[in-house]
Amino acid sequence: MPEGLLPLLPILALVLAAEFVNGWTDAPNAIATVISTRVMTPVQALAMAVVLNFVGTMSGTAVALTVGKGIVRPEVINVQTIAAAMVGNIIWGNFARYYGLPTSSTHALVSGLAGASIATAGFSALQWEGWRKVFVGLGFSTFLGFLGGFLLMLTIYRVFRRARPGWIRKIFGRLQIVSAAFMAFSHGCNDGQKFMGVFTLTLVIGGVLPEFKIPIWVIVICALTIGLGTALGGWKIVRTIGVRLTKLEPVQGFAAETGAAVTIEIASRLGIPLSTTHTINTSIMGVGTTRKFSAIRWGVGGEIVTAWIFTFPVCALIGWATCLFFKLIF
């Protein structure tokens, strides 16, 4: 065990608990459409998602660096700050899972960190460069997610307009397995790395690491944790995304997953933490809109958007209040 790690174990356990919750609230996004179109069974889709979330988390550190070094100033916060932020993430994630709402763990994480850091050191604790990337990610996940699904679906309609429906279903049933795998991998690339960054930040603040450099053992632990969370995933969320929002055939599922996964992958390589939840949901909306506007159940969409809107203030408030409570008792 690295020297000085023992006192940090409760804080690190909270970070891993938050990543575990991310696995069962966000990871279902990657497999919801492939299950709803009956291309894969839930067990098959789940096994694929567990493996590829793990591989995706292991594939880079750009997003981890943004979250760990760019959102708040490490030198003015402490381990209680991180613990408070994780409490907000865990509470909100469990609330979302209970009601089957696909919320953004990204926004829960960064807003929880912001609220707890403000309680610790005031608004000067926030770093604009990292928050600029968060806002860019918000644009990626909404506008690019929608456009990606919309344009790809239109292209498929044009290219295969004379093909027989049975042939279309057969071909895109196979292709959707590939797109679902890509989506699961891209989810690990972005979401898995976020908590890797917070885990490493805790080690730096606690004096275990002299500088912000992510050890391989941290990458492995975080990848295993999100994989385990995925294995116990939120089936209510699968139903909301894959069934309640709009009716999907394999060709629509392929377009939605591919459009979302490409957007997420680009953001991950640029170190932009974005909401994978927003991305896949807006991509599904874009795909559904190509049939007709009423193909989307906008009441369900409204519930999802409401949850997105409340994520920022609720998680920031929980992080802020929890941090003040910790300051009183420690």
C-alpha positions in Angstrom: 0.0 0.0 0.0 1.4 3.4 -0.9 2.5 5.5 2.1 -0.2 7.8 3.5 -3.0 5.9 1.6 -4.7 4.5 4.7 -6.2 7.7 6.1 -7.6 8.5 2.6 -9.4 5.1 2.2 -12.9 6.5 3.3 -12.6 9.3 0.8 -11.5 7.1 -2.0 -14.3 4.6 -1.2 -16.8 7.5 -1.7 -15.1 8.3 -5.1 -15.5 4.6 -6.2 -19.0 4.5 -4.9 -19.9 7.5 -7.1 -18.2 5.8 -10.1 -20.2 2.6 -9.3 -23.4 4.7 -9.3 -22.3 6.1 -12.6 -22.0 2.6 -14.0 -25.6 1.7 -13.2 -27.2 5.1 -14.1 -25.1 6.2 -17.2 -23.9 2.9 -18.6 -27.4 1.7 -19.5 -27.4 4.5 -22.1 -25.0 2.4 -24.1 -27.2 -0.7 -24.3 -30.7 0.6 -24.1 -31.4 0.8 -27.8 -29.8 -2.5 -28.7 -32.0 -4.2 -26.0 -35.2 -2.3 -27.1 -34.8 -3.4 -30.7 -34.3 -7.0 -29.6 -31.0 -7.3 -31.5 -29.3 -8.5 -28.3 -30.7 -10.1 -25.1 -30.2 -8.1 -21.9 -27.5 -10.5 -20.7 -25.6 -10.3 -24.0 -25.8 -6.5 -24.1 -24.8 -6.2 -20.4 -21.7 -8.5 -20.8 -20.6 -6.5 -23.8 -21.1 -3.2 -22.0 -19.1 -4.3 -18.9 -16.1 -5.3 -21.0 -16.1 -2.3 -23.3 -16.7 0.2 -20.5 -13.6 -1.3 -18.9 -11.6 -1.1 -22.1 -12.8 2.5 -22.8 -11.8 3.7 -19.3 -8.3 2.2 -19.9 -7.9 4.0 -23.2 -6.8 7.5 -22.2 -6.5 10.2 -19.5 -7.4 13.4 -21.3 -10.8 13.8 -19.6 -9.4 12.7 -16.3 -6.8 15.5 -16.5 -9.5 18.1 -17.2 -11.7 17.0 -14.2 -8.8 16.4 -11.8 -6.8 19.6 -12.6 -9.1 22.0 -14.4 -12.4 22.3 -12.6 -11.3 23.5 -9.2 -7.9 24.6 -7.8 -6.4 21.6 -6.0 -4.3 23.8 -3.7 -7.3 25.5 -2.0 -9.5 22.4 -1.4 -9.1 19.4 0.9 -10.3 15.8 1.0 -13.5 16.8 2.8 -14.3 18.9 -0.2 -14.0 15.9 -2.4 -16.0 13.7 0.0 -18.9 16.2 0.0 -19.0 16.4 -3.8 -19.2 12.6 -4.0 -22.0 12.5 -1.5 -24.1 14.8 -3.8 -23.2 12.6 -6.8 -24.3 9.4 -5.0 -27.5 10.8 -3.7 -28.6 12.2 -7.0 -27.6 9.1 -8.9 -29.6 6.9 -6.6 -32.6 9.2 -7.0 -32.3 9.0 -10.8 -32.0 5.3 -10.7 -35.1 4.9 -8.5 -37.3 7.0 -10.8 -35.7 5.7 -14.1 -34.4 9.1 -15.1 -31.3 9.2 -17.3 -29.5 12.1 -15.6 -26.0 13.4 -16.3 -23.3 12.1 -13.9 -20.9 14.6 -15.5 -23.0 17.5 -14.4 -23.6 15.9 -11.0 -19.8 15.5 -10.6 -18.7 19.0 -11.7 -21.5 20.8 -9.9 -21.0 18.8 -6.7 -17.3 19.7 -6.9 -18.2 23.3 -7.5 -20.6 23.6 -4.6 -18.2 21.8 -2.1 -15.2 23.9 -3.3 -17.2 27.2 -2.9 -18.0 26.1 0.7 -14.3 25.4 1.3 -12.6 28.4 -0.4 -15.2 30.6 -2.1 -15.7 31.2 -5.8 -12.0 31.7 -6.4 -11.7 27.9 -6.1 -13.2 27.5 -9.5 -11.1 27.5 -12.7 -12.5 29.0 -15.9 -10.5 26.9 -18.3 -12.0 23.6 -17.1 -15.5 25.1 -16.9 -15.1 26.4 -20.5 -14.7 22.7 -21.5 -17.7 21.7 -19.5 -19.8 24.3 -21.4 -18.4 23.2 -24.7 -19.3 19.7 -23.7 -22.8 20.8 -23.1 -23.0 22.0 -26.7 -21.5 18.8 -27.9 -23.9 16.6 -26.0 -27.1 18.5 -27.1 -26.6 20.0 -30.5 -24.0 17.7 -32.0 -25.8 14.7 -30.5 -29.1 15.6 -32.1 -27.5 16.6 -35.4 -25.4 13.4 -35.5 -28.4 11.1 -35.1 -30.6 13.3 -37.4 -28.1 13.6 -40.3 -26.9 10.0 -40.1 -30.5 8.8 -40.2 -31.3 11.0 -43.2 -28.2 9.6 -45.0 -29.3 6.0 -44.4 -32.8 6.8 -45.7 -31.4 8.2 -48.9 -28.8 5.5 -49.5 -31.2 2.6 -48.7 -34.4 4.0 -49.9 -35.0 1.2 -52.4 -33.9 -1.7 -50.1 -36.4 -4.2 -48.8 -37.5 -3.7 -45.2 -36.6 -7.3 -44.2 -33.1 -6.8 -45.6 -32.7 -3.5 -43.8 -33.6 -5.0 -40.5 -31.2 -8.0 -41.0 -28.2 -5.8 -42.0 -28.7 -3.1 -39.4 -29.5 -5.7 -36.7 -25.9 -6.9 -37.2 -24.5 -3.3 -37.5 -26.3 -2.3 -34.3 -24.2 -4.7 -32.3 -21.1 -2.8 -33.6 -22.7 0.6 -32.8 -23.7 -0.5 -29.3 -20.1 -1.7 -28.7 -18.8 1.6 -29.9 -21.2 3.5 -27.6 -20.1 1.4 -24.6 -16.5 2.0 -25.4 -17.0 5.7 -25.8 -18.9 5.9 -22.5 -15.9 4.4 -20.7 -13.6 6.8 -22.5 -15.4 9.8 -21.1 -17.4 8.9 -18.0 -14.9 6.3 -16.6 -12.1 8.8 -16.8 -13.9 11.5 -14.8 -13.8 9.7 -11.6 -10.2 8.5 -12.3 -9.3 12.2 -12.3 -11.1 12.8 -8.9 -9.4 9.7 -7.4 -6.0 11.0 -8.5 -6.8 14.5 -7.2 -7.6 13.0 -3.8 -4.2 11.2 -3.8 -2.5 14.5 -4.6 -4.3 16.5 -2.0 -3.7 13.8 0.6 0.0 13.8 -0.1 0.2 10.3 -1.5 1.3 11.6 -5.0 3.7 14.5 -5.4 2.1 15.6 -8.7 -1.0 15.0 -10.7 0.0 11.9 -12.6 -2.5 9.0 -12.9 -1.0 5.6 -11.8 -1.9 2.5 -13.7 -3.4 0.9 -10.6 -5.9 3.9 -10.3 -6.9 3.3 -13.9 -7.5 -0.4 -13.3 -9.5 0.2 -10.1 -11.7 2.8 -11.7 -12.3 0.7 -14.8 -13.3 -2.4 -12.7 -15.6 -0.2 -10.6 -17.6 1.2 -13.5 -17.7 -2.3 -15.0 -19.2 -3.7 -11.8 -21.8 -0.8 -11.7 -22.7 -1.5 -15.3 -23.2 -5.2 -14.5 -25.8 -4.2 -11.9 -27.2 -1.6 -14.2 -30.4 0.4 -14.0 -33.0 -1.4 -16.1 -35.6 1.4 -15.4 -33.3 3.7 -17.3 -32.9 1.2 -20.2 -36.7 1.2 -20.5 -36.9 5.0 -20.4 -34.3 5.5 -23.2 -35.0 2.5 -25.3 -38.8 2.2 -25.1 -40.6 5.2 -23.6 -38.9 8.0 -25.5 -39.6 6.7 -29.1 -40.1 3.4 -30.9 -36.8 2.2 -32.4 -36.0 -0.3 -35.1 -32.4 -1.6 -35.6 -31.6 1.0 -38.3 -32.7 3.8 -35.9 -30.8 2.3 -33.0 -27.7 2.1 -35.2 -28.0 5.7 -36.3 -28.6 7.0 -32.7 -25.7 5.0 -31.1 -23.2 5.8 -33.9 -24.1 9.5 -33.9 -23.7 9.7 -30.1 -20.6 7.5 -29.9 -18.7 9.6 -32.5 -19.6 12.8 -30.7 -18.5 11.3 -27.3 -15.2 10.0 -28.8 -14.3 13.4 -30.3 -14.9 15.1 -27.0 -12.9 12.5 -25.1 -9.8 12.9 -27.3 -10.1 16.7 -26.8 -10.3 16.3 -23.0 -13.9 17.6 -22.9 -16.1 16.1 -20.2 -19.5 15.8 -21.6 -22.8 14.1 -20.6 -23.0 10.8 -22.4 -26.7 10.7 -21.2 -27.5 14.0 -23.0 -25.7 12.8 -26.1 -27.5 9.5 -26.6 -30.9 10.9 -25.7 -30.6 13.9 -28.0 -29.3 11.6 -30.8 -32.3 9.4 -30.3 -34.5 12.5 -30.5 -32.7 13.5 -33.8 -33.3 10.0 -35.2 -37.0 10.0 -34.2 -37.5 13.4 -35.7 -36.6 12.2 -39.2 -39.8 10.1 -39.2 -42.1 12.8 -37.9 -42.0 15.3 -35.1 -44.7 13.4 -33.2 -42.6 10.2 -33.2 -40.9 11.5 -30.1 -42.9 11.2 -26.9 -42.2 14.8 -25.8 -43.8 14.3 -22.4 -41.1 11.7 -21.6 -38.5 14.0 -23.2 -39.7 16.8 -20.9 -39.2 14.6 -17.8 -35.6 13.9 -19.0 -34.8 17.5 -19.7 -36.3 18.6 -16.3 -33.9 16.1 -14.6 -31.0 17.5 -16.5 -31.9 21.1 -15.5 -32.1 20.2 -11.8 -28.9 18.3 -11.8 -26.6 21.3 -11.6 -28.3 23.3 -8.8 -29.3 20.2 -6.7 -25.9 18.6 -6.7 -24.1 21.9 -6.1 -26.4 22.6 -3.2 -25.8 19.1 -1.7 -22.1 19.4 -2.1 -22.1 22.9 -0.5 -24.2 21.9 2.4 -22.4 18.6 3.0 -19.0 20.4 3.0 -20.2 22.9 5.5 -21.4 20.0 7.7 -18.0 18.3 7.5 -16.3 21.6 8.5 -18.4 21.7 11.6 -17.7 18.1 12.7 -14.1 17.7 11.6 
